[in-house]
Amino acid sequence: MTSSTPSRTALVVEDERTINDALAQRLRAEGYVVEQAFDGPSAVERASSVEPDVVLLDVMLPGFDGLEVCRRIQAERPVPVLMLTARDDEADVLVGLGVGADDYLTKPFSMREVVARVAALLRRVERAEALAVERPATLEVGAIVIDPGARRTTVAGEPVHLTPTEFDLLLCLAREAGQVLGRDRLLREVWDWGDSWGSAGAARTVDSHVKALRAKVGAERIRTVHGVGYALEALP
């Protein structure tokens, strides 16, 4: 059992009991307190009553689907969500990110990768909490204004709602505005992915989040350098 996550609570939402139980067993072995739900309505109820630190959420659920579950729990309180999907379709991924999911895994996945993704999500939450205490100065990149402490963003004076991952991605790009940041660096600094483990979908994870972020701050503000990465441009 690890010592870094003894008091963290994970909610596993998956209608296939074998998968749900396997995820719960592995997370408990890693030191998490685990709650389980097997359909949409019970997932929302458990999230409300337990207030988990992280949610592992299957997209296809009885009652109502994981996208609706994500909308409802995020409307009540922000919580990092790792979506589990049987389909690797970009449109499905973007919808999931759009309703507040922070990351996604396509089935079949390894338990090792699930544990690593969950740990990374929680480390990012801890960094965000530390920033809120430090109250660092706001960043301005053209019409984009970012308040790291309050985790608020405006574009041309209008507030923009970003998921936690989108905010961290924008902040990372803004700190070196105009400079091209490679996908590997973004994965390390935003997703907290280590070099010792990886995923065939790593590049797509970055690309999907960038596409979702562009839809909110303006596509022209994030420049693509093919084969390298992305840069945030100071545009009015």
Summary of the structure (lengths in Angstrom):
residues: 236
radius of gyration: 17.5
end to end distance: 50.8
largest distance: 52.0
contacts: 740
relative contact order: 0.11
helix: 45%
strand: 20%
